[in-house]
Amino acid sequence: MTEAASNFEGLLREALAPVEPPADLVERLEVTLQSISEMAADELEAWELSAMRDPRNWVRPAVAIVAGTAAGGALVVLGARRRAQAARSEADGRLAALDRSAQQAVRKLSVQTRRLLGER
């Protein structure tokens, strides 16, 4: 019984292991969302206002509006996330440079302190 349980736990651990997404996933997703948005806009452009009288003709434009809005919203979220990551990495770079500068200042201060204390 315990052997089967440990085997099951091992299988679960293996199945639920984190998987890194492909490097170009965001670009592919953006291209797909842009394509959906463009197709929705094309569908709405092709729709004739005279067809508005018949409710059976409302399905395609309604779907185009929903799909275009969802794709546009997702593009906005992806763009905001990309900008936030860029700002975060820029801040990390500045922080690392500040850390190196502070370390150099502490070393120089330490050397000067040793010199002053050693001369007395």
C-alpha positions as CSV (number, residue, x, y, z in Angstrom):
1,M,0.0,0.0,0.0
2,T,2.8,2.5,0.9
3,E,4.7,1.6,-2.3
4,A,1.7,2.4,-4.4
5,A,1.1,5.6,-2.5
6,S,4.7,6.7,-3.0
7,N,4.5,5.8,-6.7
8,F,1.3,7.8,-7.0
9,E,3.0,10.8,-5.2
10,G,6.0,10.5,-7.6
11,L,3.7,10.5,-10.6
12,L,1.8,13.5,-9.3
13,R,5.0,15.4,-8.6
14,E,6.2,14.7,-12.1
15,A,2.9,15.6,-13.7
16,L,2.6,18.9,-11.7
17,A,6.2,20.0,-12.2
18,P,6.4,23.6,-13.4
19,V,6.9,24.1,-17.1
20,E,8.6,27.1,-18.6
21,P,6.6,28.7,-21.4
22,P,8.3,29.1,-24.8
23,A,10.4,32.3,-25.2
24,D,8.2,33.6,-28.1
25,L,4.9,32.9,-26.4
26,V,4.1,36.6,-25.7
27,E,4.9,37.6,-29.2
28,R,2.8,34.8,-30.7
29,L,-0.1,35.7,-28.3
30,E,0.1,39.4,-29.3
31,V,0.1,38.5,-33.0
32,T,-2.9,36.2,-32.5
33,L,-4.8,38.8,-30.5
34,Q,-4.0,41.5,-33.1
35,S,-5.3,39.2,-35.8
36,I,-8.5,38.6,-33.9
37,S,-9.0,42.3,-33.3
38,E,-8.4,43.1,-37.0
39,M,-10.9,40.3,-38.1
40,A,-13.5,41.7,-35.8
41,A,-13.0,45.2,-37.2
42,D,-13.3,43.8,-40.7
43,E,-16.5,42.0,-39.8
44,L,-18.0,45.1,-38.4
45,E,-17.0,47.2,-41.4
46,A,-18.7,44.7,-43.7
47,W,-21.9,44.7,-41.8
48,E,-24.6,46.7,-43.4
49,L,-26.8,48.9,-41.2
50,S,-29.9,47.9,-43.3
51,A,-29.5,44.4,-41.9
52,M,-30.1,45.7,-38.4
53,R,-33.9,45.3,-38.8
54,D,-33.6,41.5,-38.6
55,P,-32.4,40.3,-35.2
56,R,-31.1,37.0,-36.8
57,N,-28.4,39.1,-38.4
58,W,-27.2,40.5,-35.1
59,V,-25.2,37.4,-34.0
60,R,-22.1,38.0,-36.2
61,P,-21.6,41.6,-35.3
62,A,-22.3,40.9,-31.6
63,V,-19.6,38.2,-31.7
64,A,-17.3,40.5,-33.5
65,I,-17.8,43.2,-30.9
66,V,-17.2,40.8,-28.0
67,A,-14.1,39.1,-29.7
68,G,-12.6,42.5,-30.7
69,T,-13.1,43.9,-27.2
70,A,-11.7,40.9,-25.5
71,A,-8.7,40.8,-27.8
72,G,-8.1,44.6,-27.4
73,G,-8.3,44.3,-23.6
74,A,-5.9,41.4,-23.6
75,L,-3.5,43.4,-25.8
76,V,-3.7,46.3,-23.3
77,V,-3.0,44.0,-20.4
78,L,0.0,42.4,-22.2
79,G,1.4,45.8,-23.0
80,A,1.0,47.1,-19.5
81,R,2.7,43.9,-18.2
82,R,5.6,44.3,-20.6
83,R,6.1,47.9,-19.6
84,A,6.0,47.0,-15.9
85,Q,8.6,44.2,-16.4
86,A,10.8,46.7,-18.3
87,A,10.5,49.3,-15.5
88,R,11.2,46.6,-12.9
89,S,14.4,45.4,-14.8
90,E,15.5,49.0,-15.2
91,A,15.0,49.6,-11.5
92,D,16.9,46.4,-10.7
93,G,19.8,47.7,-12.9
94,R,19.8,51.0,-11.1
95,L,19.7,49.4,-7.8
96,A,22.6,47.1,-8.7
97,A,24.6,50.1,-9.9
98,L,23.8,52.0,-6.6
99,D,24.8,48.9,-4.6
100,R,28.2,48.7,-6.4
101,S,28.7,52.4,-5.9
102,A,27.9,52.1,-2.2
103,Q,30.2,49.1,-1.8
104,Q,33.1,51.1,-3.5
105,A,32.4,54.1,-1.2
106,V,32.5,51.8,1.9
107,R,35.8,50.3,0.7
108,K,37.3,53.7,0.2
109,L,36.1,54.9,3.5
110,S,37.5,51.8,5.2
111,V,40.9,52.4,3.5
112,Q,40.9,56.0,4.6
113,T,39.9,55.1,8.1
114,R,42.7,52.5,8.4
115,R,45.2,55.1,7.1
116,L,44.1,57.7,9.6
117,L,44.0,55.3,12.5
118,G,47.3,53.8,11.5
119,E,49.1,57.1,11.4
120,R,48.3,58.0,15.0
